[in-house]
Amino acid sequence: MNLKRRFYRLIIRIRKKFKKKVRTRLDSKPGLTELQRKMIMLWDRSLKDKSSKLYCTFLSTHRQIETNRVLLILTPSGHDLYYMTVIDTSGQGNCYEISFRTSIGVELGEMFDNETEKRMRLLEFSKREVITRDLESLLSE
């Protein structure tokens, strides 16, 4: 599991080196429809929710966010489009799919990668704290 995390972090660092930094808010870009703006805001809000679960595949660029009410899936489709699928898991069973330009899809993926890396760093730090605390308690005995 630790090797898996290190491998994923390496992939994130490599992607960051080859991509430029995003300076503007994604949902304020020109040419987006109202539905696309709302989907981007939902993606962003779900990423910021610390109780959400983030899933990805290493070999492709599929990314998934699962919250208590919604499942969001970002999937590339060829070279010109990304699709975001929203599945309502609260019991109504609604499912929506919206397409994005590749530039927007790549930026959504970068947002996901950045949040994943933050969560991994926090997890590693908390694990280090627990190990340090346990070792100190063993030494004090």
C-alpha positions in Angstrom: 0.0 0.0 0.0 2.8 2.4 0.8 4.5 1.6 -2.6 1.2 2.4 -4.2 1.0 5.8 -2.6 4.6 6.6 -3.5 4.0 5.6 -7.1 0.9 7.8 -7.3 2.7 10.8 -5.8 5.5 10.3 -8.4 2.9 10.4 -11.2 1.4 13.6 -9.8 4.8 15.3 -9.6 5.7 14.3 -13.2 2.3 15.7 -14.4 2.9 18.9 -12.6 6.2 19.5 -14.2 4.8 19.3 -17.7 1.7 21.4 -17.1 1.3 25.1 -16.5 -0.2 26.5 -13.3 -3.9 27.4 -13.3 -4.2 31.1 -12.4 -8.0 31.8 -12.9 -11.0 30.2 -11.3 -12.1 27.3 -13.5 -15.8 28.1 -13.3 -15.3 31.7 -14.4 -13.7 30.8 -17.8 -15.5 32.1 -20.9 -17.4 29.7 -23.1 -18.8 27.5 -20.3 -22.5 26.7 -20.2 -24.5 27.1 -16.9 -24.6 23.3 -16.5 -20.8 23.0 -16.9 -20.3 25.8 -14.4 -22.5 24.0 -11.8 -20.8 20.7 -12.4 -17.4 22.4 -11.9 -18.6 23.9 -8.7 -20.0 20.6 -7.5 -16.6 18.9 -8.3 -14.8 21.6 -6.4 -17.1 21.4 -3.4 -16.8 17.6 -3.3 -13.0 17.9 -3.4 -13.0 20.3 -0.5 -15.2 18.0 1.6 -12.8 16.1 3.8 -15.3 13.3 4.3 -15.4 12.5 0.5 -13.6 9.5 -0.9 -11.2 10.0 -3.8 -10.5 7.2 -6.3 -8.4 7.0 -9.4 -6.7 4.6 -11.7 -3.0 4.8 -12.3 -2.9 3.7 -15.9 -5.6 6.0 -17.1 -6.9 9.4 -16.2 -10.3 8.3 -14.6 -11.0 10.1 -11.4 -13.9 9.5 -9.0 -15.2 11.4 -6.0 -17.7 9.7 -3.7 -19.6 11.8 -1.1 -22.5 10.7 1.0 -25.1 11.8 -1.7 -23.2 11.9 -5.0 -20.7 10.0 -7.1 -18.8 12.1 -9.6 -16.7 10.4 -12.3 -14.3 12.3 -14.7 -13.4 10.3 -17.8 -11.5 11.2 -20.9 -13.0 10.4 -24.2 -10.4 10.5 -27.0 -8.4 13.7 -27.5 -11.0 16.4 -27.6 -13.5 15.8 -24.7 -13.8 14.8 -21.1 -17.1 13.5 -19.6 -18.2 14.1 -16.1 -20.9 11.7 -14.8 -22.9 12.6 -11.7 -24.9 9.8 -10.1 -27.3 10.7 -7.3 -26.9 8.0 -4.6 -29.5 9.5 -2.2 -32.3 7.3 -3.4 -33.6 9.2 -6.4 -31.2 7.4 -8.8 -30.7 10.3 -11.2 -27.7 10.2 -13.5 -26.3 13.1 -15.6 -23.4 13.3 -18.0 -21.8 16.6 -19.2 -18.9 16.9 -21.7 -16.0 19.4 -21.3 -13.2 20.6 -23.5 -9.9 18.8 -22.9 -8.4 21.9 -21.3 -11.1 22.0 -18.7 -11.0 18.3 -18.1 -7.2 18.4 -17.6 -7.6 21.2 -15.1 -10.3 19.3 -13.2 -7.9 16.4 -13.1 -5.1 18.6 -11.7 -7.5 19.8 -9.0 -8.1 16.2 -8.1 -4.4 15.4 -8.1 -3.6 18.3 -5.9 -6.2 17.4 -3.3 -5.1 13.8 -3.3 -1.5 14.8 -2.7 -2.6 17.0 0.2 -4.5 14.2 1.8 -1.6 11.8 1.3 0.8 14.2 3.0 -1.6 14.7 5.9 -2.0 10.9 6.2 1.8 10.4 6.2 2.2 13.1 8.8 -0.4 11.6 11.1 1.1 8.1 10.7 4.5 9.6 11.6 3.0 11.3 14.7 1.5 8.0 15.8 4.7 6.1 15.4 6.7 8.8 17.2 4.2 8.8 20.1 4.3 5.0 20.4 8.1 4.9 20.4 8.3 7.6 23.0 5.9 5.7 25.2 8.0 2.6 24.8 11.1 4.5 25.7 9.6 6.0 28.8 8.7 2.6 30.3 
